[in-house]
Amino acid sequence: MTTRYDAVVPAGGAARRLGGTDKPALTVGGRQLLDRVLAACAAAGETVVVGPRRPTARPVRWAREEPPGGGPVPALAAGLAVLAEPPPPAAPGPSGSGGRDATGGPDRAGAQVPAGEPDGRAAEVVVVLAADLPFLTAETVGALADAAAGAGREVDGVLLTDATGRDQPLAAAYRVEPLRRELALLVGEYGGLGGLPLRLLTGGLTLRRMADPTGEASFDCDTWEDVAAARARLERRSGG
């Protein structure tokens, strides 16, 4: 995988079908769901997690959607806003896992922000990944980024599709400029982004589809049954 990309991970949903539990912090296969997704996009130049701050296995930047819990559209806008800013200077602190918020404040673990793109240029592609994809792999993320970068400027992004052919707009790679353009148009039309369905955003973009190369990368944990299935599958793989 050669495409440079940044990553935005929306992680501020209410998880109503899970009784309001902190879904990204659920442990599946010995790791938090959020950490599994962050491992899959570890090659990102910058990674922004949008939601309440929590300890993470690798450094990230943090943002909060407006309004909090307003859905993936304002979360995506908040993540892109942070990516448009230079990383805050790293402050000395103890080693450990975690990240910093958009203003450079350390979280409880005091970890530092990654350095970002070495030549100072922002990535033209951003991968957008839900925080509840336990089987997402780095190879799948890289394939999405490569497909988005290689499709030409007439294509605005590439979505993963599941085994039924259903689009997964939160397992996708987008070109940054069309994404910013459509978000600005939605703000102009609706006066804000809170509560807007994601299809309003993706409907204004020219998108291609990519079949899930592993058959399970698009599996998400929306219900307790999904969580139990993911745990059982990973336990079988580990021989536990």
C-alpha positions in Angstrom: 0.0 0.0 0.0 1.5 3.3 -1.1 -1.3 5.8 -0.7 -0.9 8.4 2.0 -4.0 8.8 4.0 -5.4 10.2 7.2 -8.1 8.5 9.3 -11.3 9.7 11.1 -12.9 7.3 13.5 -16.4 8.3 14.7 -16.7 7.0 18.3 -19.4 9.0 19.9 -22.6 7.2 19.2 -25.2 6.4 21.8 -25.2 2.6 21.2 -28.9 2.4 22.0 -29.1 -1.2 21.0 -26.4 -2.0 23.5 -28.2 -0.2 26.3 -26.0 2.9 26.0 -22.8 1.1 26.9 -19.5 2.6 25.8 -19.3 0.4 22.7 -15.8 1.4 21.5 -14.4 0.3 24.9 -16.0 -3.1 24.8 -13.3 -5.9 24.8 -13.4 -8.4 21.9 -10.7 -10.9 21.5 -8.6 -9.4 24.3 -8.7 -5.8 22.8 -11.1 -2.9 22.8 -13.1 -2.5 19.7 -11.6 1.0 19.2 -8.1 -0.3 19.5 -8.8 -3.0 16.9 -9.9 -0.3 14.4 -6.9 1.9 15.3 -4.6 -1.0 14.6 -6.1 -1.5 11.2 -5.4 2.2 10.3 -2.0 2.4 12.0 -0.4 3.5 8.7 -2.4 6.8 8.7 -0.4 10.0 8.8 -2.9 11.4 11.3 -5.7 9.7 13.1 -8.6 11.6 14.7 -11.1 9.8 17.0 -14.3 11.8 17.4 -16.0 11.2 20.7 -15.4 11.2 24.4 -11.7 10.7 25.2 -10.7 7.3 26.5 -7.4 5.4 26.7 -6.1 4.0 23.4 -3.4 1.6 22.5 -1.7 4.2 20.2 -1.6 8.0 20.1 -4.4 9.7 18.3 -5.9 13.2 18.1 -9.3 13.8 19.6 -12.3 15.9 18.5 -16.0 16.1 19.5 -18.9 16.4 17.2 -21.4 19.3 17.5 -23.8 18.6 19.0 -22.2 15.7 21.1 -23.9 12.5 19.9 -25.2 14.3 16.8 -24.3 11.4 14.5 -21.7 10.5 11.9 -22.1 13.5 9.7 -21.1 16.1 12.3 -18.5 13.7 13.6 -16.9 13.5 10.2 -16.9 17.3 9.9 -15.3 17.6 13.3 -12.6 15.1 12.3 -11.8 16.9 9.1 -11.6 20.2 11.0 -8.9 18.7 13.2 -7.0 17.3 10.2 -6.9 20.8 8.7 -5.0 22.1 11.8 -1.3 21.4 12.4 -0.6 18.9 15.1 -0.1 20.5 18.5 3.5 20.4 19.8 4.3 17.3 21.7 4.6 17.9 25.4 6.9 15.8 27.7 5.0 13.2 29.5 5.2 9.6 30.8 5.1 6.9 28.2 1.9 4.9 27.7 -1.1 4.5 25.6 -3.6 7.2 24.8 -3.8 10.4 22.8 -4.4 14.1 22.9 -7.4 16.2 22.1 -7.6 18.7 19.3 -6.1 21.5 21.4 -3.1 19.4 22.5 -4.2 18.6 26.0 -2.9 15.2 27.1 -5.3 12.5 28.1 -5.0 10.4 31.3 -2.1 8.5 29.8 -0.1 11.5 28.7 0.7 10.1 25.3 2.0 12.3 22.5 0.5 13.2 19.1 2.0 11.5 16.1 4.1 13.7 13.9 1.9 13.6 10.8 3.0 13.9 7.2 6.8 14.3 7.0 6.7 17.0 4.3 3.9 19.0 5.9 1.4 18.3 3.1 -2.1 17.1 4.1 -3.2 13.7 2.8 -5.7 13.9 -0.1 -7.5 10.7 1.1 -9.2 10.1 4.4 -10.4 6.7 5.5 -13.6 6.9 7.6 -14.0 3.9 9.9 -16.6 3.0 12.5 -15.2 2.2 15.9 -17.0 -1.2 16.0 -15.4 -3.2 13.3 -13.5 -6.1 15.0 -12.4 -7.9 11.9 -11.1 -4.8 9.9 -7.5 -5.4 8.7 -4.7 -3.1 7.6 -4.8 -4.7 4.2 -8.5 -3.8 3.7 -7.9 -0.2 4.8 -4.9 0.1 2.5 -6.9 -1.3 -0.4 -9.7 1.2 0.2 -7.2 4.1 0.3 -5.4 2.9 -2.9 -8.7 2.5 -4.7 -9.8 6.0 -3.8 -6.5 7.5 -4.8 -6.3 5.5 -8.0 -9.9 6.1 -9.2 -9.3 9.5 -10.6 -10.8 12.8 -9.8 -14.2 11.9 -11.3 -14.6 9.6 -8.3 -15.0 11.0 -4.8 -14.5 7.8 -2.7 -14.7 4.1 -2.4 -17.1 2.3 -0.1 -16.7 -1.2 1.3 -19.8 -3.5 0.6 -20.8 -6.4 2.8 -21.7 -9.9 1.7 -25.2 -8.8 0.8 -23.9 -5.9 -1.3 -25.0 -3.3 1.2 -22.9 -0.1 1.3 -20.7 0.6 4.4 -20.1 4.4 4.3 -18.2 4.1 7.6 -15.8 1.6 6.1 -14.7 3.7 3.3 -12.0 6.0 1.8 -12.9 9.5 0.5 -11.0 12.3 -1.3 -10.9 15.1 1.2 -11.9 18.0 -0.9 -15.2 16.6 -2.2 -16.1 15.6 1.3 -15.5 19.1 2.6 -17.5 20.5 -0.3 -20.5 18.4 0.4 -20.4 19.0 4.2 -20.3 22.8 3.5 -23.3 22.4 1.1 -25.3 20.5 3.8 -24.5 23.3 6.4 -25.8 25.8 3.9 -29.0 23.9 3.2 -29.9 22.7 6.7 -28.2 25.2 8.9 -26.2 22.6 10.7 -25.2 18.9 10.6 -26.6 17.5 13.8 -28.9 14.5 13.2 -28.5 14.4 9.5 -28.5 10.9 8.0 -25.2 9.9 6.4 -27.0 9.2 3.1 -27.5 12.9 2.6 -23.7 13.3 2.5 -22.9 10.2 0.4 -25.8 10.9 -2.0 -24.0 14.0 -3.2 -20.7 12.2 -3.9 -19.7 10.0 -6.8 -18.7 6.7 -5.2 -17.4 3.4 -6.2 -17.9 0.1 -4.4 -15.4 -2.5 -3.3 -16.5 -5.9 -2.2 -15.3 -6.8 1.3 -12.0 -8.7 0.5 -12.1 -10.8 3.6 -15.8 -11.4 3.9 -15.9 -10.1 7.4 -14.1 -6.7 7.5 -17.5 -4.9 7.3 -19.0 -6.9 10.3 -20.0 -4.4 12.9 -21.1 -4.8 16.5 -24.5 -3.2 16.7 -26.1 -5.6 19.1 -25.1 -7.8 22.0 -25.6 -10.8 19.7 -23.0 -9.2 17.3 -20.6 -8.7 20.2 -21.1 -12.3 21.3 -20.6 -13.6 17.8 -17.4 -11.6 17.3 -16.0 -12.8 20.7 -16.8 -16.4 19.9 -15.2 -16.2 16.4 -12.0 -14.7 17.8 -11.9 -17.2 20.6 -12.1 -20.1 18.2 -9.2 -18.5 16.2 -7.0 -18.2 19.2 -7.7 -21.8 20.1 -9.2 -20.7 23.4 
